[in-house]
Amino acid sequence: MKMIVAILRPEKYVEVKDALKANGINGMTFTHVTGRGKDAGVRFTSRVGEFVVDELDKMKVEIVIESDSDVGSAVDIIRRTACTGSNGDGRVFVLPVLESYKISDYRSE
């Protein structure tokens, strides 16, 4: 079992969600986050000077994939759908999930 954590542009998350759903991946969590990558933000120049926006809005998508053999296709769907070809498109991480428990299955004795 693996967890995929993807950080992507906010304008791409609906496309990513729909593409994953179309391929049978329904369970996912989306979180609004801010951050920056190795470029350390975006630099703007105006008449009054230069300023840097170093905390950019992003979306974090978290998905747990039961079968390790399905991880590659899920990552491919995310990368293909979220890609604009520009810096700041995001990043995908794959992490091991050691255990998972469904809360509603808990029965107090």
Phi and psi restraints in degrees (value plus and minus 20) as a CYANA .aco file:
   2 LYS   PHI    -151.5  -111.5
   2 LYS   PSI     132.7   172.7
   3 MET   PHI    -130.8   -90.8
   3 MET   PSI     109.7   149.7
   4 ILE   PHI    -121.2   -81.2
   4 ILE   PSI     106.6   146.6
   5 VAL   PHI    -138.3   -98.3
   5 VAL   PSI      98.6   138.6
   6 ALA   PHI    -140.0  -100.0
   6 ALA   PSI     113.4   153.4
   7 ILE   PHI    -128.7   -88.7
   7 ILE   PSI     103.4   143.4
   8 LEU   PHI    -164.7  -124.7
   8 LEU   PSI     150.3   190.3
   9 ARG   PHI     -83.3   -43.3
   9 ARG   PSI     118.6   158.6
  10 PRO   PHI     -81.4   -41.4
  10 PRO   PSI     -50.9   -10.9
  11 GLU   PHI     -93.9   -53.9
  11 GLU   PSI     -28.6    11.4
  12 LYS   PHI    -122.4   -82.4
  12 LYS   PSI     -28.8    11.2
  13 TYR   PHI     -88.2   -48.2
  13 TYR   PSI     -52.7   -12.7
  14 VAL   PHI     -86.7   -46.7
  14 VAL   PSI     -61.2   -21.2
  15 GLU   PHI     -81.9   -41.9
  15 GLU   PSI     -63.1   -23.1
  16 VAL   PHI     -84.3   -44.3
  16 VAL   PSI     -66.8   -26.8
  17 LYS   PHI     -77.9   -37.9
  17 LYS   PSI     -67.1   -27.1
  18 ASP   PHI     -85.8   -45.8
  18 ASP   PSI     -58.4   -18.4
  19 ALA   PHI     -87.1   -47.1
  19 ALA   PSI     -61.2   -21.2
  20 LEU   PHI     -84.3   -44.3
  20 LEU   PSI     -64.9   -24.9
  21 LYS   PHI     -81.5   -41.5
  21 LYS   PSI     -60.6   -20.6
  22 ALA   PHI     -83.6   -43.6
  22 ALA   PSI     -41.2    -1.2
  23 ASN   PHI    -124.7   -84.7
  23 ASN   PSI      -0.3    39.7
  24 GLY   PHI      65.5   105.5
  24 GLY   PSI     -10.4    29.6
  25 ILE   PHI    -123.3   -83.3
  25 ILE   PSI      85.9   125.9
  26 ASN   PHI    -124.2   -84.2
  26 ASN   PSI     -56.6   -16.6
  27 GLY   PHI    -101.7   -61.7
  27 GLY   PSI      94.1   134.1
  28 MET   PHI    -176.1  -136.1
  28 MET   PSI     136.4   176.4
  29 THR   PHI    -141.1  -101.1
  29 THR   PSI     115.0   155.0
  30 PHE   PHI    -136.2   -96.2
  30 PHE   PSI     115.9   155.9
  31 THR   PHI    -154.5  -114.5
  31 THR   PSI     114.4   154.4
  32 HIS   PHI     -96.3   -56.3
  32 HIS   PSI     107.1   147.1
  33 VAL   PHI    -153.9  -113.9
  33 VAL   PSI     145.6   185.6
  34 THR   PHI    -145.7  -105.7
  34 THR   PSI     132.3   172.3
  35 GLY   PHI     158.1   198.1
  35 GLY   PSI    -190.2  -150.2
  36 ARG   PHI    -172.7  -132.7
  36 ARG   PSI     134.8   174.8
  37 GLY   PHI    -121.3   -81.3
  37 GLY   PSI    -175.5  -135.5
  38 LYS   PHI     -89.0   -49.0
  38 LYS   PSI     -38.2     1.8
  39 ASP   PHI     -94.9   -54.9
  39 ASP   PSI     -32.1     7.9
  40 ALA   PHI      41.0    81.0
  40 ALA   PSI      14.8    54.8
  41 GLY   PHI      83.9   123.9
  41 GLY   PSI    -185.4  -145.4
  42 VAL   PHI    -141.5  -101.5
  42 VAL   PSI     114.7   154.7
  43 ARG   PHI    -123.1   -83.1
  43 ARG   PSI     108.5   148.5
  44 PHE   PHI    -137.2   -97.2
  44 PHE   PSI     122.8   162.8
  45 THR   PHI    -142.0  -102.0
  45 THR   PSI     111.7   151.7
  46 SER   PHI    -153.0  -113.0
  46 SER   PSI    -196.0  -156.0
  47 ARG   PHI     -82.1   -42.1
  47 ARG   PSI     -50.6   -10.6
  48 VAL   PHI    -110.9   -70.9
  48 VAL   PSI     -23.3    16.7
  49 GLY   PHI     119.9   159.9
  49 GLY   PSI    -184.3  -144.3
  50 GLU   PHI    -136.8   -96.8
  50 GLU   PSI     121.7   161.7
  51 PHE   PHI    -162.4  -122.4
  51 PHE   PSI     137.6   177.6
  52 VAL   PHI    -139.3   -99.3
  52 VAL   PSI     110.6   150.6
  53 VAL   PHI    -119.4   -79.4
  53 VAL   PSI      86.6   126.6
  54 ASP   PHI    -126.6   -86.6
  54 ASP   PSI     -13.1    26.9
  55 GLU   PHI    -146.2  -106.2
  55 GLU   PSI      86.2   126.2
  56 LEU   PHI    -120.7   -80.7
  56 LEU   PSI     123.4   163.4
  57 ASP   PHI     -89.1   -49.1
  57 ASP   PSI     114.4   154.4
  58 LYS   PHI    -161.4  -121.4
  58 LYS   PSI     148.1   188.1
  59 MET   PHI    -135.7   -95.7
  59 MET   PSI     118.4   158.4
  60 LYS   PHI    -128.5   -88.5
  60 LYS   PSI     107.8   147.8
  61 VAL   PHI    -132.8   -92.8
  61 VAL   PSI     108.6   148.6
  62 GLU   PHI    -141.7  -101.7
  62 GLU   PSI     108.7   148.7
  63 ILE   PHI    -156.8  -116.8
  63 ILE   PSI     114.0   154.0
  64 VAL   PHI    -123.4   -83.4
  64 VAL   PSI     105.8   145.8
  65 ILE   PHI    -127.2   -87.2
  65 ILE   PSI     100.5   140.5
  66 GLU   PHI     -85.2   -45.2
  66 GLU   PSI     -65.3   -25.3
  67 SER   PHI    -119.5   -79.5
  67 SER   PSI     101.6   141.6
  68 ASP   PHI     -78.5   -38.5
  68 ASP   PSI     -47.0    -7.0
  69 SER   PHI     -91.3   -51.3
  69 SER   PSI     -35.8     4.2
  70 ASP   PHI    -112.4   -72.4
  70 ASP   PSI     -26.1    13.9
  71 VAL   PHI     -84.3   -44.3
  71 VAL   PSI     -64.3   -24.3
  72 GLY   PHI     -78.7   -38.7
  72 GLY   PSI     -62.4   -22.4
  73 SER   PHI     -90.1   -50.1
  73 SER   PSI     -55.8   -15.8
  74 ALA   PHI     -85.7   -45.7
  74 ALA   PSI     -63.8   -23.8
  75 VAL   PHI     -81.9   -41.9
  75 VAL   PSI     -62.4   -22.4
  76 ASP   PHI     -81.2   -41.2
  76 ASP   PSI     -63.0   -23.0
  77 ILE   PHI     -80.3   -40.3
  77 ILE   PSI     -65.6   -25.6
  78 ILE   PHI     -83.6   -43.6
  78 ILE   PSI     -69.1   -29.1
  79 ARG   PHI     -83.6   -43.6
  79 ARG   PSI     -63.8   -23.8
  80 ARG   PHI     -85.9   -45.9
  80 ARG   PSI     -61.7   -21.7
  81 THR   PHI     -97.0   -57.0
  81 THR   PSI     -55.8   -15.8
  82 ALA   PHI    -105.3   -65.3
  82 ALA   PSI     -31.4     8.6
  83 CYS   PHI     -93.9   -53.9
  83 CYS   PSI     108.0   148.0
  84 THR   PHI    -130.8   -90.8
  84 THR   PSI     -32.2     7.8
  85 GLY   PHI      67.7   107.7
  85 GLY   PSI     -14.0    26.0
  86 SER   PHI    -132.5   -92.5
  86 SER   PSI     138.9   178.9
  87 ASN   PHI     -78.5   -38.5
  87 ASN   PSI     124.9   164.9
  88 GLY   PHI      72.0   112.0
  88 GLY   PSI     -11.6    28.4
  89 ASP   PHI     -86.1   -46.1
  89 ASP   PSI     -48.5    -8.5
  90 GLY   PHI     106.2   146.2
  90 GLY   PSI    -184.8  -144.8
  91 ARG   PHI    -170.5  -130.5
  91 ARG   PSI     130.3   170.3
  92 VAL   PHI    -143.5  -103.5
  92 VAL   PSI     110.6   150.6
  93 PHE   PHI    -138.1   -98.1
  93 PHE   PSI     123.0   163.0
  94 VAL   PHI    -140.6  -100.6
  94 VAL   PSI     103.6   143.6
  95 LEU   PHI    -143.2  -103.2
  95 LEU   PSI     127.0   167.0
  96 PRO   PHI     -93.6   -53.6
  96 PRO   PSI     124.7   164.7
  97 VAL   PHI    -133.6   -93.6
  97 VAL   PSI      95.8   135.8
  98 LEU   PHI     -99.6   -59.6
  98 LEU   PSI     -59.9   -19.9
  99 GLU   PHI    -169.5  -129.5
  99 GLU   PSI     136.3   176.3
 100 SER   PHI    -166.7  -126.7
 100 SER   PSI     117.1   157.1
 101 TYR   PHI    -149.9  -109.9
 101 TYR   PSI     113.2   153.2
 102 LYS   PHI    -105.7   -65.7
 102 LYS   PSI     102.6   142.6
 103 ILE   PHI     -83.0   -43.0
 103 ILE   PSI     -60.1   -20.1
 104 SER   PHI     -87.7   -47.7
 104 SER   PSI     -34.6     5.4
 105 ASP   PHI    -102.6   -62.6
 105 ASP   PSI     -27.6    12.4
 106 TYR   PHI     -93.1   -53.1
 106 TYR   PSI     108.9   148.9
 107 ARG   PHI    -142.9  -102.9
 107 ARG   PSI      98.9   138.9
 108 SER   PHI     -97.4   -57.4
 108 SER   PSI     119.7   159.7
